[in-house]
Amino acid sequence: MAKEVAAGSLVIPSVAFEEVEHKTPECAEWLKDNEIERLGITNSILQDAKRIKSLIGVVGDNYHSKGVGENDLFIVATARAHGGDLISDEERQTNLPNEPRKKKIPAVCAMREISVPCVNFLEFIKRSNVIFR
């Protein structure tokens, strides 16, 4: 992972870093020590997040507790802006909810209008073909 970070092929949106820092400080320290690039929220990312918010039917701050939140929309919009894959260990919803506001990150990424490749952490490691000894 450190090689991916050093090569700049593994980056993190600033809002995602803040969540990591809050939930797992030791991971945030590792990311800082390895000088991971933190991607800020630009105006175009903000506008895309607002577009995604509208697509899933969120009005105002009326997010659904079982679906994506505001930071999640920034994370998805950042991945779109940078043309990258999004790594999320959020639960995959095999049966999509009837209410779009209940969609989690992988389901939002898979929407035709959004189309962001989303893999979980284990899939990311497998795709790397790195052998751990």
CORSUL-V190985 format. One record per backbone hydrogen bond with DSSP energy under -0.5 kcal/mol. CO is the residue of the C=O (numbers start at 1). NH is the residue of the N-H. If there is no record, write none. Layout:
CO&NH, CO&NH
//
This chain:
1&5, 2&6, 3&7, 4&8, 4&9, 4&10, 5&8, 12&39, 13&17, 14&18, 15&19, 16&20, 17&21, 18&22, 19&23, 20&24, 24&27, 24&28, 25&29, 26&30, 27&31, 28&32, 29&33, 30&34, 31&36, 32&35, 37&12, 37&39, 38&40, 39&14, 40&42, 42&46, 43&47, 44&48, 45&49, 46&50, 47&51, 48&52, 49&53, 50&54, 51&55, 52&56, 53&58, 54&57, 57&59, 59&62, 61&63, 64&67, 69&73, 70&74, 71&75, 72&76, 73&77, 74&78, 75&79, 76&80, 77&81, 78&82, 79&83, 79&84, 80&83, 86&88, 86&119, 92&94, 94&96, 98&100, 99&102, 100&103, 101&64, 103&68, 104&107, 104&108, 105&109, 106&110, 108&111, 109&116, 111&114, 111&115, 117&86, 119&88, 120&124, 121&125, 122&126, 123&127, 124&128, 125&129, 125&130, 126&129, 130&132
//
